[in-house]
Amino acid sequence: LLDAPKTIHLDMREDNAFGHETSHEHHHTDPHAWLDPENAIYWLEQIYINISALDPENNTKYKNNAMIAQQNIRTLSAEIKQQLVPIKDTKILFFHDAYQYFESRFKLNAVGAITLADGSKLSPKQLKAVQSLFTDHDIDCVLTEPATKTAWINDLARRPVKQASLDPLGSTLPLDKQLYSALLTNTANQITSCTRP
């Protein structure tokens, strides 16, 4: 699906502070593309077309299911957009740079991430850059991930900071037909709760 022709692609960021990326000859696609609802809507069409080719007798059923799911995502996306408007100027720091597609779609003000999208370990230079993010942007909330031990973030920030857990895979959510909607809703709710005073 990432290779489907109309999939929206964003380049992987190579700096902990967003907006300060250096220019490199080889750009790599950020693989977390499912966090943009527009990609999900397009992918549903691709899934329907491919499944129908394998099982043409049920083409109508697949098409109807895809159309219903697409409309549900459009509705939810509009609701999330409204939900996040009040925090559009709030500076956000992610633990892991996995949310670029979500922040781009919903116009969030993400200033950086503690770890990069490729999952590489933090270098001393990066730790210093992240400390500067806390100082320069007065970050009071870090959006972490469930499997990450994050007690040391307060030491890095040199003060207590709020933390809320995000899971880009939805691995703690029920594996049912509402999984994708629940993933988007949970992401929006956690960001909202963490960034409000």
RONU-86861 format. One line per 3 residues: their letters; for each residue x, z, y of N, C-alpha, C. Coordinates in nm, 4 decimals. Each point is the difference from the previous one (the first is absolute). Example, Ala and Ser with C-alpha at 12.3 -4.5 7.8 and 13.67 -1.06 7.14 Angstrom:
BEGIN
as	1.3190,0.7800,-0.5690,-0.0890,0.0000,0.1190,0.0900,0.0000,0.1200; -0.0350,-0.0720,0.1050,0.0820,0.0060,0.1190,-0.0770,0.0730,0.1090 $
***
This chain:
BEGIN
lld	0.0822,0.0000,-0.1211,-0.0822,0.0000,0.1211,0.0860,0.0000,0.1268; 0.1141,0.0657,-0.0079,0.0898,0.0016,0.1154,0.0478,-0.1410,0.0333; 0.0045,-0.0880,-0.1016,0.0443,-0.1378,0.0209,-0.1150,-0.0963,0.0312 $
apk	-0.1233,0.0486,0.0016,-0.1135,-0.0874,0.0321,0.0165,-0.0544,0.1415; -0.0359,-0.1264,0.0235,0.0380,-0.0677,0.1240,-0.0480,0.0622,0.1307; -0.1157,0.0655,0.0005,-0.0510,0.0559,0.1261,0.0202,0.1510,0.0122 $
tih	0.0781,0.0572,-0.0895,0.0290,0.1432,0.0096,0.0778,0.0281,0.1287; -0.0405,0.1041,0.0709,0.0708,0.0418,0.1212,0.1258,0.0747,-0.0425; 0.1158,-0.0456,0.0494,0.1277,0.0630,-0.0327,0.0622,0.0629,0.1231 $
ldm	0.0606,0.1158,-0.0185,0.0790,0.0642,0.1046,0.1402,0.0221,-0.0548; 0.0996,-0.0186,0.0849,0.1381,0.0230,-0.0426,0.0265,0.1482,-0.0191; 0.0783,0.0327,-0.1025,0.0387,0.1375,-0.0234,0.0844,0.0492,0.1174 $
red	-0.0315,0.1186,0.0500,0.0769,0.0548,0.1121,0.1287,0.0615,-0.0529; 0.1058,-0.0129,0.0777,0.1320,0.0422,-0.0453,0.0571,0.1153,0.0810; -0.0853,0.0607,0.0820,0.0454,0.1099,0.0845,-0.1053,0.1106,-0.0065 $
naf	0.0451,0.1247,0.0071,-0.0932,0.1133,-0.0038,-0.0856,0.0065,0.1258; 0.0560,-0.0418,0.1121,-0.0752,-0.0059,0.1255,-0.0612,-0.1388,0.0111; -0.1310,-0.0085,0.0038,-0.0664,-0.1290,0.0034,0.0178,-0.0640,0.1374 $
ghe	0.0131,-0.1318,-0.0022,0.0176,-0.0722,0.1250,0.1452,-0.0179,0.0394; 0.0922,0.0547,-0.0823,0.1432,-0.0119,0.0303,0.0737,-0.0741,-0.1102; -0.0714,-0.0840,-0.0728,0.0622,-0.0687,-0.1120,0.1079,-0.0973,0.0476 $
tsh	0.1054,-0.0054,-0.0769,0.1055,-0.0961,0.0302,-0.0332,-0.1321,-0.0690; 0.0534,-0.1088,0.0521,-0.0303,-0.1319,-0.0551,0.0900,-0.0298,-0.1195; -0.0610,-0.0385,-0.1109,0.0741,-0.0371,-0.1189,-0.0440,-0.1396,-0.0429 $
ehh	0.0888,-0.0717,-0.0671,-0.0331,-0.1359,-0.0438,-0.1075,0.0011,-0.1080; 0.0045,0.0987,-0.0893,-0.0911,0.0023,-0.1136,-0.1055,0.1081,0.0205; -0.1235,-0.0440,0.0145,-0.1097,0.0951,0.0144,-0.0682,0.0174,-0.1353 $
htd	-0.0396,0.1231,-0.0281,-0.0703,0.0291,-0.1240,-0.1426,0.0424,0.0347; -0.0944,-0.0470,-0.0770,-0.1402,0.0348,0.0240,-0.0264,0.1440,-0.0395; -0.0660,0.0720,0.0884,-0.0468,0.1346,-0.0330,-0.1074,-0.0173,-0.1080 $
pha	0.0175,0.0610,-0.1176,-0.0927,-0.0255,-0.1113,-0.1320,0.0768,0.0072; -0.0191,0.0884,0.0977,-0.1193,0.0856,0.0034,-0.1199,-0.0719,0.0633; -0.0150,-0.1282,-0.0296,-0.0973,-0.0859,0.0685,-0.1454,0.0362,-0.0280 $
wld	-0.0273,0.0723,-0.1079,-0.1377,0.0371,-0.0328,-0.0586,0.0968,0.1013; 0.0835,0.0615,0.0829,-0.0510,0.0953,0.0984,-0.0560,-0.0688,0.1250; -0.0007,-0.1321,0.0015,-0.0712,-0.0753,0.1034,-0.1308,-0.0490,-0.0627 $
pen	-0.1145,0.0480,0.0491,-0.1278,-0.0419,-0.0586,-0.0221,-0.1505,0.0021; 0.0588,-0.0695,0.0964,-0.0159,-0.1456,0.0042,0.0651,-0.0657,-0.1214; 0.1113,0.0552,-0.0448,0.0609,-0.0511,-0.1233,-0.0905,0.0265,-0.1194 $
aiy	-0.0581,0.1179,-0.0047,-0.0885,0.0341,-0.1123,-0.1199,-0.0942,-0.0055; -0.0555,-0.0317,0.1166,-0.1145,-0.0919,0.0050,0.0405,-0.1377,-0.0533; 0.1143,-0.0472,0.0419,0.0491,-0.1305,-0.0462,0.0321,0.0040,-0.1501 $
wle	0.0629,0.1076,-0.0438,0.0376,0.0107,-0.1413,-0.1215,0.0032,-0.0917; -0.1096,0.0605,0.0453,-0.1227,-0.0008,-0.0810,-0.0444,-0.1431,-0.0297; 0.0139,-0.0860,0.1001,-0.0342,-0.1409,-0.0211,0.0921,-0.0634,-0.1038 $
qiy	0.1301,0.0307,0.0099,0.0967,-0.0549,-0.0950,-0.0271,0.0509,-0.1425; -0.0332,0.1256,-0.0114,-0.0311,0.0588,-0.1315,-0.1245,-0.0666,-0.0588; -0.1030,-0.0139,0.0833,-0.1244,-0.0639,-0.0453,0.0261,-0.1428,-0.0496 $
ini	0.0772,-0.0766,0.0759,0.0286,-0.1393,-0.0373,0.0741,-0.0061,-0.1335; 0.0995,0.0867,-0.0164,0.0804,-0.0030,-0.1227,-0.0760,0.0503,-0.1221; -0.0808,0.1044,0.0186,-0.0785,0.0515,-0.1131,-0.1079,-0.1021,-0.0394 $
sal	-0.0606,-0.0633,0.0993,-0.1036,-0.1002,-0.0289,0.0566,-0.1186,-0.0768; 0.1246,-0.0348,0.0285,0.0635,-0.1105,-0.0728,0.0173,0.0348,-0.1474; 0.0198,0.1280,-0.0291,0.0169,0.0441,-0.1385,-0.1345,0.0218,-0.0703 $
dpe	-0.1020,0.0326,0.0807,-0.1317,0.0327,-0.0564,-0.1095,-0.0634,0.0865; -0.0095,-0.1338,-0.0023,-0.0932,-0.0701,0.0897,-0.1474,0.0359,-0.0208; -0.0361,0.0477,-0.1174,-0.1401,0.0354,-0.0258,-0.0477,0.1131,0.0897 $
nnt	0.0933,0.0860,0.0413,-0.0362,0.1141,0.0846,0.0425,-0.0182,0.1455; 0.0184,-0.1252,0.0384,0.0452,-0.0314,0.1355,-0.0883,0.0646,0.1078; -0.1301,-0.0111,-0.0148,-0.0925,0.0531,0.1016,0.0143,0.1515,0.0145 $
kyk	0.0125,0.0670,-0.1116,0.0165,0.1461,0.0023,0.1287,0.0387,0.0723; 0.1100,-0.0683,-0.0321,0.1278,0.0305,0.0650,-0.0061,-0.0273,0.1498; -0.0626,-0.1107,0.0349,-0.0104,-0.0361,0.1419,-0.0814,0.1038,0.0762 $
nna	-0.1151,0.0392,-0.0553,-0.0847,0.0999,0.0658,0.0719,0.1336,0.0151; 0.0686,0.0427,-0.1063,0.0749,0.1260,0.0069,0.1075,-0.0054,0.1076; 0.0699,-0.1133,0.0077,0.1052,-0.0159,0.1006,-0.0583,0.0047,0.1404 $
mia	-0.1133,-0.0661,0.0208,-0.0614,-0.0036,0.1329,-0.0495,0.1381,0.0428; -0.0567,0.0739,-0.0942,-0.0458,0.1367,0.0311,0.1191,0.0882,0.0355; 0.1068,-0.0085,-0.0792,0.1197,0.0806,0.0260,0.0635,-0.0375,0.1342 $
qqn	0.0041,-0.1292,0.0315,0.0556,-0.0432,0.1281,-0.0798,0.0580,0.1170; -0.1320,-0.0044,-0.0103,-0.0827,0.0541,0.1079,0.0185,0.1505,0.0136; 0.0118,0.0689,-0.1122,0.0229,0.1451,0.0046,0.1319,0.0317,0.0707 $
irt	0.1029,-0.0785,-0.0263,0.1297,0.0229,0.0647,-0.0086,-0.0308,0.1492; -0.0713,-0.1070,0.0370,-0.0169,-0.0317,0.1429,-0.0684,0.1145,0.0734; -0.1063,0.0530,-0.0608,-0.0747,0.1107,0.0613,0.0889,0.1231,0.0143 $
lsa	0.0694,0.0344,-0.1082,0.0881,0.1164,0.0029,0.1120,-0.0175,0.1020; 0.0573,-0.1182,0.0070,0.1080,-0.0276,0.0944,-0.0468,0.0217,0.1441; -0.1214,-0.0446,0.0315,-0.0554,0.0204,0.1348,-0.0203,0.1487,0.0283 $
eik	-0.0442,0.0753,-0.1017,-0.0196,0.1446,0.0168,0.1334,0.0709,0.0238; 0.1019,-0.0378,-0.0770,0.1324,0.0616,0.0157,0.0584,-0.0325,0.1372; -0.0197,-0.1228,0.0446,0.0487,-0.0395,0.1328,-0.0579,0.0920,0.1067 $
qql	-0.1311,0.0260,-0.0068,-0.0647,0.0897,0.0962,0.0511,0.1429,-0.0142; 0.0196,0.0443,-0.1234,0.0481,0.1353,-0.0263,0.1371,0.0240,0.0622; 0.0858,-0.1020,-0.0048,0.1380,0.0176,0.0447,0.0212,-0.0281,0.1490 $
vpi	-0.1005,-0.0508,0.0689,0.0142,-0.0284,0.1436,0.0461,0.1234,0.0793; -0.0569,0.1185,-0.0227,0.0415,0.1160,0.0798,0.1469,0.0405,-0.0172; 0.0656,-0.0444,-0.1081,0.1397,0.0394,-0.0201,0.0952,-0.1181,0.0138 $
kdt	-0.0468,-0.1096,0.0600,0.0815,-0.1222,0.0059,0.1306,0.0185,0.0760; 0.0055,0.0962,0.0919,0.1228,0.0236,0.0766,0.0836,0.1154,-0.0556; -0.0531,0.0694,-0.1008,0.0719,0.1120,-0.0592,0.1202,-0.0518,-0.0785 $
kil	0.1147,0.0617,0.0215,0.1224,-0.0438,-0.0673,0.0020,0.0523,-0.1429; 0.0190,-0.0924,-0.0939,-0.0066,0.0318,-0.1423,0.1373,-0.0205,-0.0633; 0.0374,0.0933,-0.0863,0.1228,-0.0134,-0.0788,-0.0365,0.0077,-0.1473 $
ffh	0.0361,-0.1040,-0.0742,-0.0251,-0.0018,-0.1431,0.1227,0.0519,-0.0737; -0.0233,0.0611,-0.1152,0.1137,0.0373,-0.0832,0.0619,-0.1254,-0.0618; -0.0866,-0.0863,-0.0507,0.0453,-0.1231,-0.0662,-0.0625,-0.1196,0.0716 $
day	0.0785,-0.1000,0.0291,-0.0496,-0.1171,0.0729,-0.0773,-0.0921,-0.0938; -0.1200,0.0448,-0.0371,-0.0847,-0.0776,-0.0903,-0.1301,-0.0435,0.0667; -0.0182,0.0317,0.1267,-0.1308,-0.0148,0.0638,-0.0027,-0.1018,0.1136 $
qyf	0.1010,-0.0872,0.0049,0.0093,-0.0968,0.1082,-0.1252,-0.0887,0.0097; -0.0530,-0.0422,-0.1135,-0.1175,-0.0868,0.0015,-0.1222,0.0749,0.0529; -0.0153,0.1255,-0.0382,-0.1118,0.0814,0.0465,0.0129,0.0254,0.1493 $
esr	0.1192,0.0406,0.0446,0.0183,0.0310,0.1428,-0.0145,-0.1252,0.0859; 0.0449,-0.1146,-0.0509,-0.0130,-0.1250,0.0750,-0.1471,-0.0412,0.0121; -0.0727,0.0084,-0.1089,-0.1415,-0.0390,0.0003,-0.0812,0.0885,0.0929 $
fkl	0.0289,0.1310,0.0024,-0.0819,0.0934,0.0766,0.0675,0.0467,0.1287; 0.1066,-0.0683,0.0395,0.0667,0.0215,0.1297,0.0429,0.1452,0.0206; 0.0647,0.0580,-0.1003,0.0505,0.1362,0.0117,0.1364,-0.0002,0.0690 $
nav	0.0347,0.1137,0.0591,0.1243,0.0124,0.0753,0.1065,0.0710,-0.0855; 0.0430,-0.0666,-0.1051,0.1033,0.0573,-0.0870,0.1362,-0.0196,0.0652; 0.0768,0.1096,0.0129,0.1312,-0.0089,0.0652,0.1142,-0.0107,-0.1005 $
gai	-0.0274,0.0352,-0.1263,0.1075,-0.0100,-0.0976,-0.0376,0.0595,-0.1335; 0.1005,0.0016,-0.0895,-0.0165,0.0564,-0.1336,0.1300,0.0676,-0.0411; -0.0121,0.1050,-0.0770,0.1199,0.0726,-0.0452,0.0743,-0.0822,-0.1043 $
tla	-0.0739,-0.0627,-0.0926,0.0647,-0.0869,-0.0986,-0.0543,-0.1409,0.0148; 0.0818,-0.0982,-0.0327,-0.0372,-0.1399,0.0170,-0.0872,-0.0489,-0.1154; -0.0595,-0.1171,0.0180,-0.0925,-0.0553,-0.0989,0.0667,-0.0290,-0.1333 $
dgs	0.1314,-0.0252,0.0022,0.0691,-0.0327,-0.1254,0.0346,0.1229,-0.0835; -0.0310,0.1205,0.0519,0.0232,0.1233,-0.0753,0.1443,0.0453,-0.0053; 0.0865,-0.0603,0.0809,0.1415,0.0394,-0.0006,0.0174,0.1416,0.0530 $
kls	0.1070,0.0663,-0.0462,0.0266,0.1378,0.0421,0.0463,0.0032,0.1448; -0.0285,0.1127,0.0651,0.0364,0.0163,0.1402,0.1505,0.0148,0.0172; 0.0551,-0.0728,0.0943,0.1410,0.0152,0.0356,0.0098,0.1019,0.1135 $
pkq	0.1182,0.0558,0.0257,0.0159,0.0913,0.1139,-0.0415,-0.0649,0.1320; 0.0292,-0.1291,0.0158,-0.0385,-0.0715,0.1219,-0.1527,-0.0044,0.0145; -0.0689,-0.0229,-0.1136,-0.1460,-0.0044,0.0041,-0.0589,0.1374,0.0296 $
lka	0.0588,0.1051,-0.0582,-0.0479,0.1358,0.0282,0.0084,0.0301,0.1489; 0.1083,-0.0416,0.0610,0.0162,0.0203,0.1444,-0.1060,-0.0778,0.0779; -0.0274,-0.1224,-0.0448,-0.1024,-0.0821,0.0656,-0.1373,0.0650,-0.0111 $
vqs	-0.0302,0.0580,-0.1159,-0.1292,0.0652,-0.0192,-0.0097,0.1256,0.0861; 0.1085,0.0766,0.0096,-0.0006,0.1168,0.0886,-0.0305,-0.0418,0.1427; 0.0558,-0.1129,0.0410,-0.0264,-0.0507,0.1351,-0.1469,-0.0368,0.0172 $
lft	-0.0632,-0.0506,-0.1065,-0.1423,-0.0326,0.0090,-0.0821,0.1252,0.0298; 0.0314,0.1095,-0.0678,-0.0712,0.1255,0.0263,0.0198,0.0450,0.1440; 0.1220,-0.0099,0.0498,0.0321,0.0456,0.1354,-0.0588,-0.0925,0.1057 $
dhd	0.0239,-0.1301,-0.0159,-0.0391,-0.0965,0.1029,-0.1507,-0.0219,0.0097; -0.0699,0.0175,-0.1115,-0.1435,-0.0306,-0.0011,-0.0884,0.1222,-0.0184; 0.0602,0.1192,-0.0067,-0.0764,0.1234,-0.0143,-0.0995,-0.0087,-0.1166 $
idc	0.0513,-0.0410,-0.1153,-0.0825,-0.0163,-0.1204,-0.0426,0.1371,-0.0526; -0.1290,0.0164,-0.0220,-0.0516,0.1252,-0.0539,-0.0641,-0.0160,-0.1371; 0.0007,-0.1228,-0.0517,-0.0616,-0.0252,-0.1304,0.0785,-0.1061,-0.0745 $
vlt	0.0250,0.0272,-0.1279,0.0635,-0.0984,-0.0876,-0.0952,-0.0274,-0.1155; -0.0231,-0.1286,-0.0248,-0.0876,-0.0414,-0.1098,0.0857,-0.0229,-0.1233; -0.0092,0.0939,-0.0937,0.0872,0.0027,-0.1172,-0.0680,-0.0667,-0.1192 $
epa	0.0619,0.0135,-0.1177,-0.0583,-0.0534,-0.1232,-0.0057,0.1107,-0.1051; -0.0957,-0.0068,-0.0928,-0.0255,0.1104,-0.0929,0.1210,0.0471,-0.0805; 0.0830,-0.0895,-0.0466,0.1101,0.0379,-0.0887,0.1248,0.0455,0.0754 $
tkt	-0.0076,0.0060,0.1310,0.1178,0.0301,0.0802,0.0025,0.1464,0.0415; 0.1121,0.0655,-0.0273,0.0188,0.1370,0.0490,0.0480,-0.0102,0.1436; -0.0760,0.0593,0.0913,0.0258,-0.0262,0.1412,0.0254,0.1252,0.0839 $
awi	0.0337,0.1108,-0.0634,0.0245,0.1230,0.0755,0.1138,-0.0175,0.0995; 0.0959,-0.0871,-0.0310,0.1156,-0.0205,0.0870,-0.0322,-0.0784,0.1269; -0.1215,-0.0548,0.0095,-0.0366,-0.0760,0.1199,-0.0002,0.0891,0.1234 $
ndl	-0.0449,0.1243,-0.0144,0.0036,0.0922,0.1138,0.1432,0.0241,0.0481; 0.0938,0.0068,-0.0945,0.1407,0.0153,0.0380,0.0491,-0.1237,0.0748; -0.0405,-0.1152,-0.0486,0.0391,-0.1254,0.0640,-0.0570,-0.0078,0.1420 $
arr	-0.1248,0.0445,0.0156,-0.0659,-0.0030,0.1307,0.0433,0.1148,0.0897; 0.0602,0.1023,-0.0628,0.0416,0.1232,0.0696,-0.1184,0.0772,0.0565; -0.1152,-0.0187,-0.0652,-0.1222,0.0742,0.0356,-0.1047,-0.0283,-0.1074 $
pvk	-0.1043,0.0833,-0.0099,-0.1055,-0.0291,-0.0971,-0.0790,-0.1239,0.0416; -0.0280,-0.0867,-0.0959,-0.0834,-0.1176,0.0271,-0.1115,-0.0072,-0.1035; -0.1137,-0.0497,0.0434,-0.1115,-0.0196,-0.0937,0.0361,-0.1108,-0.0972 $
qas	-0.0509,0.0136,-0.1215,0.0220,-0.1042,-0.0992,-0.1321,-0.0282,-0.0713; -0.0249,-0.1274,-0.0225,-0.1162,-0.0419,-0.0779,0.0492,-0.1011,-0.1016; -0.0602,0.0030,-0.1168,0.0472,-0.0836,-0.1102,-0.0774,-0.1316,-0.0083 $
ldp	0.0768,-0.1099,-0.0071,-0.0567,-0.1329,-0.0221,0.0539,-0.0542,-0.1315; -0.0805,-0.0809,-0.0663,0.0428,-0.0617,-0.1255,-0.0335,-0.1482,0.0064; 0.0996,-0.0876,0.0206,-0.0292,-0.1422,0.0167,-0.0578,-0.0671,-0.1245 $
lgs	0.0140,0.0654,-0.1154,-0.0523,-0.0564,-0.1250,-0.1353,0.0581,-0.0401; -0.0406,0.1090,0.0660,-0.1253,0.0637,-0.0387,0.0052,0.0595,-0.1393; 0.1182,0.0456,-0.0416,0.0182,0.0463,-0.1382,-0.0775,0.1272,-0.0326 $
tlp	-0.0429,0.0748,0.1017,-0.0779,0.1218,-0.0247,-0.1506,-0.0251,0.0089; -0.0391,-0.1228,0.0298,-0.1413,-0.0331,0.0174,-0.0597,-0.0499,-0.1315; -0.1317,0.0151,-0.0179,-0.0644,-0.0495,-0.1226,0.0192,-0.1509,-0.0161 $
ldk	0.0312,-0.0410,-0.1212,0.0220,-0.1413,-0.0286,-0.1353,-0.0651,-0.0298; -0.0715,-0.0360,0.1070,-0.1309,-0.0628,-0.0147,-0.0139,-0.1103,0.1046; -0.1189,-0.0571,0.0113,-0.0184,-0.1146,0.0905,0.0084,0.0395,0.1478 $
qly	0.0025,0.1292,0.0284,0.0130,0.0468,0.1379,0.1446,0.0349,0.0372; 0.0949,-0.0256,-0.0899,0.1382,0.0418,0.0226,0.0567,-0.0538,0.1311; -0.0140,-0.1290,0.0245,0.0609,-0.0574,0.1204,-0.0625,0.0580,0.1269 $
sal	-0.1314,0.0106,0.0026,-0.0676,0.0590,0.1159,0.0422,0.1450,0.0192; 0.0106,0.0730,-0.1099,0.0425,0.1400,0.0079,0.1427,0.0109,0.0514; 0.0857,-0.0928,-0.0403,0.1382,-0.0003,0.0476,0.0056,-0.0188,0.1508 $
ltn	-0.0724,-0.0984,0.0517,-0.0014,-0.0231,0.1448,-0.0607,0.1179,0.0748; -0.1107,0.0523,-0.0522,-0.0678,0.1128,0.0646,0.0894,0.1230,0.0029; 0.0631,0.0297,-0.1126,0.0875,0.1162,-0.0085,0.1182,-0.0139,0.0959 $
tan	0.0563,-0.1197,0.0081,0.1126,-0.0229,0.0913,-0.0433,0.0251,0.1439; -0.1127,-0.0551,0.0399,-0.0503,0.0193,0.1365,-0.0310,0.1467,0.0273; -0.0623,0.0682,-0.0960,-0.0367,0.1409,0.0199,0.1222,0.0896,0.0122 $
qit	0.0999,-0.0232,-0.0827,0.1212,0.0824,0.0060,0.0761,-0.0220,0.1300; 0.0081,-0.1242,0.0443,0.0665,-0.0285,0.1276,-0.0759,0.0670,0.1133; -0.1318,-0.0103,-0.0016,-0.0827,0.0597,0.1050,0.0166,0.1508,0.0034 $
sct	-0.0081,0.0643,-0.1156,0.0070,0.1478,-0.0044,0.1376,0.0500,0.0429; 0.1033,-0.0737,-0.0332,0.1354,0.0452,0.0309,0.0367,-0.0205,0.1463; -0.0543,-0.1014,0.0619,0.0413,-0.0331,0.1363,-0.0864,0.0671,0.1062 $
rp	-0.1116,0.0551,-0.0412,-0.0808,0.0713,0.0989,0.0531,0.1407,0.0201; -0.0034,0.0497,0.1243,0.0517,0.1358,0.0281,-0.0759,0.1074,-0.0763 $
***
